[in-house]
Amino acid sequence: MIKFKRAAGAVVVKIDGEIDAESAKALRRRIDMEYDALGVKDMIFDLSNVSFMDSPGIGMMIGRYKRVRAIGGRVKIFGADKNVGRIIELSGLGGIMRVYKSEKAAMEG
């Protein structure tokens, strides 16, 4: 499941469940459509309800990062639990996207 909200010039993308090979393709399409429709610059991933993420999920997030950066936007992440946070760290996502503990911190950062 995925939900979107517009906040402070960004789209907040709240993903529930797993981000794996099966879901990554559908997530990519939905996120791109919503991002284009809202006409915002930045993207914030809320991973507080993500229980698992593998390499297709990482690839989906990197693709969104490249898309947002191409227009000068920023991509941020918040809410990852210990396991998903470790995947973010090991994959290098945390090196290209700012990682925050809360939505409020991501909005202010």
N, C-alpha and C positions, 0 to 999 in steps of 0.2 A: 504494500500500500504506500501511496505517496500523496503528500499534501503540500500545497504551496501557499505562501502569503507574501505580500509585498510589504516591505518595511525599510524606511530610511534609504531609498534608492537601491535596494537590493531585493532579490527574491530569496526567501528562506525555503529551502527544500527539505522537508521532513520525510525521511524514509523509515518505514517500519519493516522489520523482518530481516531477511538475508539479501545481500547483494552478491549474487553469484552469476554464473554463465547464463542461467535461465532467465534471471530478472534484469541483467545489465542492459540488454538490448532495448527492452521496453522502457526502462528507466531513462535511457539516453534520449529516446524519441520524445517522451513526455516532458522531460526537463527542458530540452531544446525548444519545444513548442511553447511552453509556458514562459521561458526566458524571453523569447522573441515577442510574444504577445504583450508582456508587461513593459518592454522597452526600458529595462533597468540596466545598470552597468555592472553591479556586483552580484555575487552568488554566495549564499551561506548554506552549508550543509548541516542539518541537524541530524546527528547520528545516534541520538539518545535511545532510540528504539531499534537500532540495528544490532542483531545478534551474531552476525557472521558476515565476513567479506573476504572474497578470494581475488585472484589476479584479474578476472574479467571486471570485477567491481572496481579495482584499482584503475584499470584501463578506462572504465567509464568516467571516473572522476578526473583522470588526467586529460581526457578528451574535453570535458567541460571546462577544465582549467585553461587549456589552450584556446578554446573558443572565447572565453571571457577575457583573457589577457590580450587577445587580438584586437579588442576594442578599448583596451586600457583599464579594464575592470580588475577587481580583486576577488579571490575565492578564499573563503574561510570555512573552518570546520569547528563544530562544538558538540559536546555531549557524548563523545565516544567512550564506551566502557573500557575496562582494562584490556580485554582481548582485542577488540577492534582498534584501540589506541596503539597496541603493540604492532598490529599490521600496518597502521599508518606510519609508525616510526620506522619499521624495518623496510617498508617499500619506498621510503623517501618522500611520501606525500607531505609529511610534516615539514620538509625542507622547502617545498614550493608553495604550500598553502599554510596560512597561519592557523594554529590550533588553539582553541579557547575552551575554558571549562563550562561557560554558560552562554546562553543567547545574548544576555545583556552585555557581557564582555565582548562578544563578537561584534555586536552592533556598535559599541563604543570604540573598538580597536581599529 
